[in-house]
Amino acid sequence: MPEVERHPFEPFLPVGCKMLMLGSFPPAPKRWCMEFYYPNFTNDMWRILSYIFFKDKDYFVDKARKTFRLEQLKFFLEHVGIGLYDMASAVIRRTGTAADKDLEVVEPTDVAGLLRRVPSCQALVTTGQLATDVLTSRFHLVRQPQVGSYVPFIFEEDGREMRLYRMPSSSRAYPMKVERKSDIYEKMFKEVMGGTENFNDLSTYLLE
């Protein structure tokens, strides 16, 4: 029987979390450069956020060690209010990769349980098609957002008005340049953070 893999990380849910970003499932440990989300050095998630907030796609990159600056990264996520987890808590990896097509979701994540822990969260952000499919089925959402956009929905447990954003995958297998992905993510961050002025104030503060 194929081995069932459980998620290797605890949910990252900072105080004041404004958005929860949800991928599918981490790659196999042999592909990690650090013990945290998006751990593959060739994945561009942390370059995308570097480019958006610090105008330098290598801001979080430790080129000499071929890894990311984890403590600096966690401090940034906590300050901005970005939570992280994945839409599968357990999977069967059919061929050893982290590609959506090779993952069989054995245990979907209890996203409602995560949202109870972050009452300030106003947006869920999926970063791949499998994550989007699993999430919309869990919340019984009929319509999925187009890549780069969102659909509104109500978290029925507390009546919270929320948005589900569908962002481009940060994998280099997704055929789009980092700069173009960054433009799409930046638009989303501005909307969630209360507009361009608030976003620019935050960016200026982080750069000081």
Helices and strands as residue ranges (DSSP letters): E 4-6, E 19-23, G 29-31, H 45-54, E 61-62, E 67-68, H 70-80, E 82-86, E 88-93, G 100-102, E 103-108, H 111-117, E 123-126, H 129-138, E 149-155, E 160-166, H 178-192, H 196-207
